[in-house]
């Protein structure tokens, strides 16, 4: 990031890059986890009486929650990095 900043990246651009990258990673991981959870729920449905895996809104709610928490957890570090001076960032790298 320090090199990007030294080459002229704006603080807003750095912040957007960090948040977008973290959102992509979180979405991929949450989607993969949702697929495994759906498969596990289908397998458990046949073995556990009274258990139903027919609630797709739960999967979407969990996916949205994971993405929201990821963005919230990423915002402060991204903000701090975007405010950092280029010379200090290069010296710390």
WOVENRA-V599094 format. One record per helix or strand of 2 or more residues. SS is the DSSP state (H for helix, E for strand). FROM is the first residue (numbers start at 1). LEN is the number of residues. If there is no record, write none. Layout:
SS:FROM:LEN
SS:FROM:LEN
This chain:
H:2:5
H:11:37
H:56:28
H:86:7
